[in-house]
Amino acid sequence: MKNKPLQQFSLEEITDKYIGKKGSEKRDAFENELRLDLLGEALKQTRIKQKLTQAELGKLVGVQKSQISKLENSVKDARFETVLKVFKALNTRITFKLELEETTC
Protein backbone atom coordinates (compact mmCIF):
# COMPACT_ATOMS: atom_id res chain seq x y z
CA MET A 1 0.00 0.00 0.00
CA LYS A 2 1.50 3.30 -1.12
CA ASN A 3 1.24 6.42 0.99
CA LYS A 4 -0.17 9.44 -0.75
CA PRO A 5 2.03 12.52 -0.51
CA LEU A 6 0.79 15.01 2.04
CA GLN A 7 -0.68 18.17 0.67
CA GLN A 8 0.90 21.34 2.03
CA PHE A 9 -0.92 24.54 2.90
CA SER A 10 0.40 27.94 3.94
CA LEU A 11 -0.66 29.49 7.23
CA GLU A 12 -2.47 32.16 5.21
CA GLU A 13 -4.49 29.52 3.32
CA ILE A 14 -5.47 27.74 6.54
CA THR A 15 -6.40 31.01 8.25
CA ASP A 16 -8.46 32.10 5.25
CA LYS A 17 -10.31 28.80 5.23
CA TYR A 18 -11.01 28.39 8.94
CA ILE A 19 -11.03 31.97 10.28
CA GLY A 20 -12.03 34.02 7.26
CA LYS A 21 -10.52 36.12 4.50
CA LYS A 22 -8.52 39.25 5.34
CA GLY A 23 -10.86 42.16 5.89
CA SER A 24 -13.75 40.00 7.10
CA GLU A 25 -15.21 40.80 10.51
CA LYS A 26 -14.27 37.39 11.92
CA ARG A 27 -10.68 37.63 10.64
CA ASP A 28 -10.25 41.18 11.98
CA ALA A 29 -11.46 40.08 15.43
CA PHE A 30 -9.09 37.09 15.36
CA GLU A 31 -6.08 39.23 14.41
CA ASN A 32 -6.89 41.88 17.03
CA GLU A 33 -7.13 39.24 19.73
CA LEU A 34 -3.83 37.73 18.59
CA ARG A 35 -2.15 41.15 18.84
CA LEU A 36 -3.51 41.61 22.35
CA ASP A 37 -2.17 38.21 23.36
CA LEU A 38 1.25 39.23 22.07
CA LEU A 39 1.08 42.45 24.09
CA GLY A 40 0.26 40.49 27.25
CA GLU A 41 3.14 38.10 26.61
CA ALA A 42 5.53 41.03 26.03
CA LEU A 43 4.44 42.52 29.33
CA LYS A 44 5.02 39.23 31.15
CA GLN A 45 8.45 38.66 29.61
CA THR A 46 9.53 42.22 30.47
CA ARG A 47 8.36 41.79 34.07
CA ILE A 48 10.22 38.50 34.41
CA LYS A 49 13.37 39.97 32.83
CA GLN A 50 13.29 42.72 35.44
CA LYS A 51 12.87 40.09 38.17
CA LEU A 52 9.56 41.45 39.42
CA THR A 53 6.63 39.44 40.70
CA GLN A 54 3.11 40.32 39.63
CA ALA A 55 2.49 41.66 43.15
CA GLU A 56 5.58 43.88 43.02
CA LEU A 57 4.65 45.26 39.63
CA GLY A 58 1.09 45.81 40.79
CA LYS A 59 2.37 47.82 43.75
CA LEU A 60 4.50 50.00 41.44
CA VAL A 61 1.47 50.68 39.23
CA GLY A 62 -1.11 50.95 42.00
CA VAL A 63 -3.20 47.90 41.08
CA GLN A 64 -3.73 44.45 42.56
CA LYS A 65 -1.68 41.41 41.55
CA SER A 66 -4.81 39.98 39.93
CA GLN A 67 -4.96 42.96 37.54
CA ILE A 68 -1.37 42.28 36.41
CA SER A 69 -2.29 38.64 35.86
CA LYS A 70 -5.29 39.67 33.76
CA LEU A 71 -3.10 41.98 31.69
CA GLU A 72 -0.61 39.21 31.03
CA ASN A 73 -3.26 36.66 30.15
CA SER A 74 -6.11 38.65 28.64
CA VAL A 75 -5.29 42.25 27.81
CA LYS A 76 -8.67 42.73 26.14
CA ASP A 77 -10.25 43.33 29.55
CA ALA A 78 -7.77 46.03 30.56
CA ARG A 79 -8.00 49.78 30.45
CA PHE A 80 -5.51 51.29 28.04
CA GLU A 81 -4.36 53.68 30.75
CA THR A 82 -3.42 50.73 32.99
CA VAL A 83 -1.43 49.05 30.22
CA LEU A 84 0.54 52.27 29.70
CA LYS A 85 1.19 52.61 33.45
CA VAL A 86 2.52 49.06 33.58
CA PHE A 87 4.96 49.60 30.73
CA LYS A 88 6.06 52.90 32.31
CA ALA A 89 6.68 51.13 35.65
CA LEU A 90 8.82 48.61 33.75
CA ASN A 91 10.84 51.48 32.22
CA THR A 92 9.79 50.21 28.82
CA ARG A 93 8.91 52.30 25.83
CA ILE A 94 5.96 51.07 23.85
CA THR A 95 5.38 52.05 20.26
CA PHE A 96 2.11 51.69 18.38
CA LYS A 97 1.87 51.52 14.63
CA LEU A 98 -1.32 52.85 13.15
CA GLU A 99 -2.22 52.29 9.53
CA LEU A 100 -5.03 54.15 7.86
CA GLU A 101 -6.88 52.06 5.35
CA GLU A 102 -7.73 53.85 2.17
CA THR A 103 -11.41 54.11 1.45
CA THR A 104 -12.89 54.79 -1.91
CA CYS A 105 -15.58 57.44 -2.01
C-alpha positions in Angstrom: 0.0 0.0 0.0 1.5 3.3 -1.1 1.2 6.4 1.0 -0.2 9.4 -0.7 2.0 12.5 -0.5 0.8 15.0 2.0 -0.7 18.2 0.7 0.9 21.3 2.0 -0.9 24.5 2.9 0.4 27.9 3.9 -0.7 29.5 7.2 -2.5 32.2 5.2 -4.5 29.5 3.3 -5.5 27.7 6.5 -6.4 31.0 8.3 -8.5 32.1 5.3 -10.3 28.8 5.2 -11.0 28.4 8.9 -11.0 32.0 10.3 -12.0 34.0 7.3 -10.5 36.1 4.5 -8.5 39.2 5.3 -10.9 42.2 5.9 -13.8 40.0 7.1 -15.2 40.8 10.5 -14.3 37.4 11.9 -10.7 37.6 10.6 -10.2 41.2 12.0 -11.5 40.1 15.4 -9.1 37.1 15.4 -6.1 39.2 14.4 -6.9 41.9 17.0 -7.1 39.2 19.7 -3.8 37.7 18.6 -2.1 41.1 18.8 -3.5 41.6 22.4 -2.2 38.2 23.4 1.3 39.2 22.1 1.1 42.5 24.1 0.3 40.5 27.3 3.1 38.1 26.6 5.5 41.0 26.0 4.4 42.5 29.3 5.0 39.2 31.1 8.5 38.7 29.6 9.5 42.2 30.5 8.4 41.8 34.1 10.2 38.5 34.4 13.4 40.0 32.8 13.3 42.7 35.4 12.9 40.1 38.2 9.6 41.5 39.4 6.6 39.4 40.7 3.1 40.3 39.6 2.5 41.7 43.1 5.6 43.9 43.0 4.7 45.3 39.6 1.1 45.8 40.8 2.4 47.8 43.8 4.5 50.0 41.4 1.5 50.7 39.2 -1.1 50.9 42.0 -3.2 47.9 41.1 -3.7 44.4 42.6 -1.7 41.4 41.5 -4.8 40.0 39.9 -5.0 43.0 37.5 -1.4 42.3 36.4 -2.3 38.6 35.9 -5.3 39.7 33.8 -3.1 42.0 31.7 -0.6 39.2 31.0 -3.3 36.7 30.1 -6.1 38.6 28.6 -5.3 42.3 27.8 -8.7 42.7 26.1 -10.3 43.3 29.5 -7.8 46.0 30.6 -8.0 49.8 30.4 -5.5 51.3 28.0 -4.4 53.7 30.8 -3.4 50.7 33.0 -1.4 49.1 30.2 0.5 52.3 29.7 1.2 52.6 33.5 2.5 49.1 33.6 5.0 49.6 30.7 6.1 52.9 32.3 6.7 51.1 35.6 8.8 48.6 33.8 10.8 51.5 32.2 9.8 50.2 28.8 8.9 52.3 25.8 6.0 51.1 23.8 5.4 52.1 20.3 2.1 51.7 18.4 1.9 51.5 14.6 -1.3 52.9 13.1 -2.2 52.3 9.5 -5.0 54.1 7.9 -6.9 52.1 5.4 -7.7 53.9 2.2 -11.4 54.1 1.4 -12.9 54.8 -1.9 -15.6 57.4 -2.0 
